[in-house]
Amino acid sequence: MEYYQRRKNLNRRKRQFWSVLLLFTLTLIGVRSCQGRSNFEPLIDQQVEAQWPPLVMRGGDPYIRALMRTISASESSYADPYHVLYGGKYVSNLHSHPDQCMRILVGPNQGKCSTAAGRYQMLKTTWDEKAEQYHPKPAQFWFWLPYSFEPEYQDLVVYRWLLDDKFWGVSISQLLREEKVDEVLKLLSGTWTSLGYGIEDNMVTDSLPEIYQKILQNELNHENGQLFKMAPKP
């Protein structure tokens, strides 16, 4: 009897040992799985930022910021969108709007020229008008210093313009929060014709709502402090 009792106690201790080992193993797997997901999310965000670069401007409404990057994805999908002219040529001096009229080779306006420049491909006339309203540093008329076209100011002018509910007749930010992205793109298509509903669609036009959602998640991740990779400083 004593022999069988010792065997029984030994088997019980073995079962306890293997139960503890199994629990430890499952816990370790769970921790590594969570770490994998945590590391995977920044990887996705880095891919989004590589394809559709963050704004130079700091802070602001993440929904409007995501919209601005979506406009850029359609209008100026280049490595350095702030310095690009219509057609893809780059300029280095952004002391003021470049105001170079580049010939249009295709599309309904073929044969004409366009002064569109920068991340939001703003015409010289549009920039002058909107800079006068929304630029944080007014032009110095006594010395005739024009409105700076540096990246930060391109962002700020367009950001303030998009937040002007009176101009647009509706709160764009609220529409975006209500997930009415198509309605917003339609509203803006008169200004940025590649957004759809106009005459100059391009290869990414149909994908813009999906692109917006990816960029928005990236912006919200930044706002919530979840990313390891931060936007570049101006």
N, C-alpha and C positions, 0 to 999 in steps of 0.2 A: 504493500500500500504506500509506504513511504517513497518508494521509487517512482510510482505513478504520480504521486503528489508533486514531487520535484519536477517531473516532466511537464506536468500541467502548469506549474508556476513559470517554468522556463518558456513554454509556448506563449503564455500570456504576456510575458515581458517582450518576447519577439514581436508579437502583434502590436504592442504599444510602440515599440521602436519603429516599426515600419509605418504605423499610422502617423507618428510624428514626422518621419522623413517625408512621407507623401504630402502632408500638410505644408511642410517647409518648401518642398519643390513646387507645389501649386502656387504658393505665395510668391516665390521668386519669379515664376513664369508670368504671373499677373503684373508684378512690378516692371519687368522688362517690357511687357506688352504696352503698358502705359507710357514708359519712356520712349518706346518706338513711335507711338502716336504723337507724343510731344515733339520729337525730333522731326517727324514727317511734316507736321504743319508748317514750321518755318521753311522747310525745303520748298513746299508749294508756294509760299509767299515770296521766296526769293525768285522763283521762276516767273511769277506774276510781275514782280518789279523789274526783272530783266527784260521782259517783253513790253511792258507798259510802265515806263519809269515813274517814280514818285515825283510829286511837285517839289520845286525848290522852296516855295512858300511853306511856312510852318503854321500848324494849327488850323482851326476853322472847322466848319461843318463837314463831317466825313462823307455825307451823301453828295454834297456839292463838289467836294474834292474828287470823289469817284467819277462824277459826271465830267469834270474837267479832263481827267485822264482818259475817259472814254472818247471825248471829242478829239483829243490829241491822237488817240489810237486810229481814228478815221482820217483826220486831217493832216497829220504830220508824223507818220510812223517811221521815224528815222532815229539813228543812234543819239543824235544831239538835236532834239526838236526845237529848242529855243533859238538856235542859230540858223535854221533852215529857211530858204526862200521857196517860193512856188517852183516846183519842178525838181527840187533836190539839191540845188546849189547852196553852199554854206557861206556865211559871212562871219567875220570875227568881231567887228565893231557894233556893239548894241547900245552905243551912247544915245541913239535915237532910232526911230523906225527906219529900216534900210531904204525904203522907198525906191526899190529897183523893180521896174516893170518887166517881168519875165514873160516871154512869148508862150501862149497856150497852143500846144501842138495837137491835142485831141479833144473830142467832146463838142458840146453845142456852142462853145465860145471859141472854137478853133480860129486862129489867126489874130485874135486880140491878145492883149497882154494883161498880166495880173501883178499887183504889188503885194500880194499876200505874203506874210512873213511870220516867223516865230511859231511857237508851239500851237497857237490857235489860228494860225494862218489868217491874221487880221490884215485887211486892206489898209493902206495909209490913211484914207479918209475915215474909215471906221475907227482906227486907233486914235486919231486926233480927236474925234468926237467923244469916244468913251474915256480916253485919258483925261480929258478936261473935266469929266464928271466924277471919275472914280480913282484917278491916280493919287497916291498918298503924298507925292511931292509935286506940287504945281510947277508949271513951266515958269522960268524967270524971264519975264518979258523985258525987264530993264536991260538985260544983257542978252536976251534972246537965246536962252538955254532951253532946248526942247525937252519934252517928256522922255525920261530914260526908258529904254526898251530892254533893260537887263531882265534876266529870267524872273527874278522875284517880282518885278513890276508887271510883267506879262501876266503872271499868276494873279496878282492882287487886283488888277483892273478887271479881268474876266470874272474872278470870284465875286467881287462887289457887284458887278453887272448882273450876274446870275441870281444874286440875292435881292435884286431890286424888284420887289413884287409889283410896284406901281408900273414899271416899264413893261413887264411881261403880262400883267393883268391877272396873275395867279402866283401862289407861292410854289416855286419849283421844288424847294426843299420838302414841302409837305407832300407834293405829288410823288416824289421819290420815296418818301417814307410809307406812302400808301401803295408802293410797288407799281406805280403807273409810269414805268420807264418809257414805254412806247409813246404815251401821250406827251411826255417831255421831249423826246427826240423829234416828234412831229412839230412841236411848238418851236423848237430851235432850228429846224431844217431850213427855214427861210434865211437864217444867218449862216449856218454851216451846212451847205447843200449836200455833203456826203453822208449826212446822218439818216438819209432816207426821205421818202415823200417828195423828193425834188428831182433835179435834172442831172445830178452828177454822182450817182451811187458808185461805189467801188467794191473791191473784193471783200471787204470786212463789214460793209453796211448791214447785211442781214444778220451778222453775228454780234452786233453792238449790244443788244440787251443781255446776251450771255456774257460778253466781255465786261459789261458794267457790273454784273453780279460778282464776278471774280475779283474785280478791282475793289468793289465795295467791301467785300470780306477782308481784303488786305488792309483797307483803311480802318475798318473797325478793329482789326487785330492790333494795329498800331495804337489806336485810341485806348484799347484795353490793356496795353502794355504787354502783349503776348509775344512780340517778335524780338528776336535777337539781333536782326539786321535792321538798322534804322535808316531813314531817308537821309540823303547827303545834305550837309549844311550849305546854305547859300554862300 
